[in-house]
Each structure stands twice: as structure tokens, then as C-alpha cells.
């Protein structure tokens, strides 16, 4: 029986949006996770679907039942919901966006120079996932300088070109602008530009075509499938560009091509925007935000996250379903290569370092494979290694989400956050750059929760790791562990944070240092 009462349907619809749509798609056509359309789900039936929701899968589906997120009765409702036609979500107009827009402190009322004595360029913006906030933490003193209310389950924060402004995007498409020059960093504007979002980026170009420093922002949406260009000082929405289109390989229409990672070019007034389901990478020139020029590059499905190589000329992005990494030459404006990798690359912004054998490489973690894979990134100096997966360093388990290093560090750090084994999920490992064939050391970063995501301080001497706890368990809600990078020893704890996940250091985020 797959019928649902109205109350059950509304509950399941909201839970699907919050927990499932990110991987399976709002229209359930599949992406990181498989399609969940009725032609597939009715053949599986309520019992099989319930078992998967309860136990998870080795491919990365969380064990929602075992973890205690849902009772067997709630899982039964979800399994029945999945066998019904997906409800069609609404679109969003510019007028609707403008109605949600609040300019809380106008640019004229903001400080003309830093009003704080703190070293604001070493602030960390820390996502407090389950309370809809970011904590602004002083990287010199480890004090929480302010907690700012933002959108729901914040995903990432990016800084303006000067670093003065932080742009925080929630999963609910709410963008918050925080002024870090204020004595207490404060939200100065907010707006909702979609119902489901993951990415935000800024304009950084200054040159013959104009000065775009701290001028524009762009938000990439999952639903509706579009990106929105906004005034970077006020967040007034300016233009919406739909990403509906045709898949790169079979040229089929896709109703939900979601915008995943966005980065800003260091050479041109251009954003690199990844359109996941259709496998296209769009180079968007932002000189005229009302009539942007767009060059659509052919890459591979499904584009997810990525980052720059050390020279900042090449952008490398995971095409998860194709088990490839696409390389964009941002200077020439073309695809330089499609590199074959193991299952489901998930690099974050990844790690750039010099391999003793292969020269400059970019390394990625993998959700589906217990390994770090390094790709050569120096076509001029090391042509034989360029755009090839030249090195595989094994890990004790799959389920890695993030990897990080710093040009001054001798280490590469990696997590295994999504490993179903709770001990490995809170274990972190380091690889020595001089001996990259094997792991140097692994250890448990905490006695509870999952260890997730690394960020360096501005000097590149400390590494911050989040312990992603449970908001309902006092004493185990989460914390940050700060390590001395040279000795790998614990230096500090920033306790009692509610579900910290991503962390973004102002200086490193502005300079794309990783
Ligand atoms: Fe993320 C980056 C999408 C789940 C923490 N995540 C990204 C980016 C995308 C993305 C597109 C790249 C943004 C950019 O660079 O412009 N993430 C998704 C999903 O679709 C997915 C798989 C499922 C979902 O429902 O959202 C997902 N992500 C998670 C999490 O569960 C994490 C661990 C915690 C959370 O926020 O709920 C998480 N994602 C992060 C972080 C980054 C990120 C910390 C930025 C990494 C960096 O260093 O740049």
C-alpha cells in the first residue's frame, strides 16, 4: 500500500527536500544518488526502499535509520512517498526575490576602514549547520566574535575580493552578507534567490575592462535551476539566468540542471559555473550583468565540486557520474582535458602540492574509493604527467569528503566523514608530501561525531578540523580541533559549537590558497 494521508505527504515532502534532494534531485531524476522516479521505486516496493533508507548503502547513502534520524514508521512513510509522482516545485521570479530582499545597513552607514582591532583577515567563517548560523571565529585568539543568523543548513561562505565582505549561502537559497570590518561582524543585507542552493561567488577582476572589486555576487541554485547575479554591496538581485538545457552527450532535454560549484577567474571578469546534470561548464563574463556573455564548454556528467591548480590558470572539477575530472583552461577559455579517475571524485577545492616524482599535482578525495588520487597539472614543466592520474595513495576507508594542504605545509590532510564505521568517520589521516606512496599517520580526532573538512589559518601554520556532532546531545554538539601543522599535535579546542561543518579563512579564501 503506497497511499499517504495529507499530513504524511507534507511531512515526507519536506524531509525529502531537506535530506534527500541534494543527492537524488528535486525531481528525483538522480545525480550523486540514483533516480527515484516511480518507474524504478514501485518495482522496488516499500520493503526494499525502507531497508535502504534504514541501512544506507556502501556507495554513500547514509544509514538514516541506524543513525536514529528516522523511526521505522517514518521510514515507511518516506518509502511510500518515493513511489508517488514527485510534486512539481514552484519557480521564483525577480519580483519574488526583491520582496525577500532586506538592506539592513546601507553601504553609506558602514565603516570606511576596519572598525575592529582584531586581525580580521585571519577570521574563520564556520558553518553551524543545524542552527542556521555562521560563527565568526578569531583565528588568532580562538574567540567566537559573533554568531550571525543566516539561511538554513548553510553550505559555503565566500569572501569579496578585499575580504571585507563574507557571502553566506543557505540550502534554502537565502544569501546573507556579513561586514567583517564592523567591530562586531554583522549581517548587513539578506535575500532569498531560490528554494535550494549550494554555491556563491564574487567578482574579483580589476583591469582594462573595469574595477569589479567587491561589486557583484552570484548564487548557484539547485531549484529553480538557475543562477542569479546580485549587487555585491547590497544583495539587490539584478538578473536571473536559467540553466535548463540539453545533456552534453546524448543531447536530451533535462528539466533540472542544477548549478554546483562556481569559481571566479583570476585573469578575466569571468565566473566558471558548473551545470551538473547536463555536464556543461559555463564561462560567464560579468562585465554587463544584465546581458552576460556565456561560453558553454562541453565536459561530462555530473559536475560537482572543484578548485584551481596552483597557478590559478586551470580549474579542475569532479564529474562524479562519469568518474572523471574535467580541466578548464581559464586563460584560453577551453577544456584542457577530461581525466579518468576512480569512483566518485569529491575534491572540495582540493590540494595542490609538488610530488617528488611527478612535479605539481592536484589531489582529490573519493567518496566511492579508499584512495587519494593525484593528477599532474604542469603541462609545460612535466608534460608526461600532465592531466593524468599519476599517483594513488591508499586510505583505510572510502567515504572521504575533503582534503587540504597549504604551500608551506609538508602534509596533506584527508577525512573519511561518510564512512559508515563510526571510528573511521571521526578518523583523519595525513600523507607526507615527500613520501606520498603511503599514509604517514591516521588518528581519531574526537571520541564522538564525524570529523569533517580542514582549513588552514592565514599563516599556514595551523589546521582546523570540525567535529560534526549531534545538535540534540549536550556535550557532543560539536567542536573544532586546532592542530599545529608542523608537529601534528593538538593546540586548542573551540568547544560547544552546534554542528560545525565547513570553515573558510578570510585570507585563504580570497587568495584561493589550498
Ligand atoms: Fe557540500 C561544497 C553540494 C553535502 C559540506 N557542496 C559543495 C559544493 C557543492 C556541494 C556543489 C561546491 C560549492 C562551490 O565550490 O561553489 N554538498 C553538495 C550536495 O549536493 C550534497 C552532496 C548533498 C546535499 O544535500 O547538500 C552535499 N556538503 C554536504 C554535506 O553533507 C556537508 C559535509 C555538510 C553540510 O553542509 O551539510 C557538505 N560542501 C560542504 C563544504 C563545502 C561544500 C564544507 C565547501 C568545501 C570547500 O572547502 O570549499
Boltz pocket constraint, residues with backbone or C-beta under 6 A from the ligand:
constraints:
  - pocket:
      binder: B
      contacts: [[A, 18], [A, 19], [A, 20], [A, 21], [A, 22], [A, 23], [A, 32], [A, 129], [A, 153], [A, 154], [A, 155], [A, 156], [A, 198], [A, 199], [A, 200], [A, 259], [A, 260], [A, 261], [A, 262], [A, 263], [A, 304], [A, 305], [A, 306], [A, 348], [A, 349], [A, 401], [A, 452], [A, 453], [A, 454], [A, 501], [A, 502], [A, 503]]
      max_distance: 6.0
